[in-house]
Amino acid sequence: MSTRLIYFAWVRERIGKPQEDVDLPDGIETVADLLRWLKSRGEEYEHALQYPDVIRVAINQEHVEHREKISGAREIALFPPMTGG
């Protein structure tokens, strides 16, 4: 089953695309697993996700912690830290 990954702000700029549909390999069970796997997909991903702890994630439009399971996710969005005031 394919999962849509959506990238925002500088995560999108560094990866070079706004979104993609991926088939996640076996063993990718949590948000943390996903971020580790994405970092291994190439230099642009490694650059965008070099500090995975600061990346905010939403599964099916609901913000989640990195330990959250991703099984059944149709959409996973990755955001840089929020700034502004």
C-alpha positions as CSV (number, residue, x, y, z in Angstrom):
1,M,0.0,0.0,0.0
2,S,1.3,3.4,-1.0
3,T,1.6,6.2,1.5
4,R,1.6,9.9,0.5
5,L,4.5,11.9,2.0
6,I,4.0,15.7,2.0
7,Y,6.9,18.1,2.7
8,F,6.6,21.7,3.9
9,A,8.8,24.8,4.0
10,W,12.5,24.1,4.0
11,V,12.0,20.3,4.2
12,R,10.3,20.6,0.8
13,E,13.0,22.9,-0.5
14,R,15.9,20.7,0.5
15,I,14.3,17.5,-0.7
16,G,13.3,19.2,-3.9
17,K,9.6,18.1,-4.2
18,P,6.4,18.9,-2.4
19,Q,5.2,15.4,-2.1
20,E,5.6,11.8,-3.2
21,D,3.9,8.5,-2.9
22,V,6.0,5.7,-1.5
23,D,5.7,2.0,-0.7
24,L,7.3,1.7,2.7
25,P,9.7,-1.2,3.2
26,D,9.1,-3.8,5.9
27,G,10.3,-2.8,9.3
28,I,9.2,0.8,9.0
29,E,6.7,0.9,11.9
30,T,7.0,4.3,13.6
31,V,7.6,7.9,12.6
32,A,11.2,7.6,13.9
33,D,11.7,4.5,11.6
34,L,10.3,6.5,8.7
35,L,12.7,9.5,9.3
36,R,15.7,7.1,9.5
37,W,14.7,5.4,6.2
38,L,14.1,8.7,4.4
39,K,17.5,9.9,5.4
40,S,19.0,6.9,3.7
41,R,17.3,7.7,0.4
42,G,19.9,10.2,-0.8
43,E,21.8,13.3,-0.1
44,E,18.8,15.7,-0.4
45,Y,16.9,13.7,2.2
46,E,19.9,13.4,4.5
47,H,20.3,17.2,4.3
48,A,16.6,17.9,4.9
49,L,16.4,15.5,7.9
50,Q,19.9,15.9,9.4
51,Y,18.2,16.8,12.7
52,P,15.2,14.5,12.8
53,D,14.3,15.5,16.4
54,V,13.2,19.0,15.2
55,I,10.9,17.6,12.5
56,R,7.2,17.7,13.3
57,V,5.0,15.1,11.8
58,A,1.3,14.7,11.1
59,I,-0.4,11.4,10.2
60,N,-3.7,11.9,8.4
61,Q,-3.6,15.6,9.4
62,E,-3.1,14.9,13.1
63,H,0.2,15.9,14.8
64,V,1.9,12.9,16.4
65,E,5.1,12.1,18.4
66,H,8.0,10.2,16.7
67,R,7.2,7.0,18.6
68,E,3.7,6.9,16.9
69,K,3.0,3.8,14.8
70,I,2.4,4.7,11.1
71,S,0.5,1.5,10.0
72,G,-2.5,2.4,7.9
73,A,-1.4,6.0,7.3
74,R,-2.7,7.4,4.0
75,E,-0.8,10.7,4.4
76,I,2.2,11.7,6.4
77,A,3.3,15.3,6.5
78,L,6.8,16.5,7.6
79,F,7.2,20.1,8.9
80,P,10.2,22.1,10.1
81,P,9.9,23.7,13.6
82,M,7.2,26.4,13.7
83,T,8.5,29.9,14.1
84,G,7.1,33.4,14.2
85,G,4.9,35.3,16.6
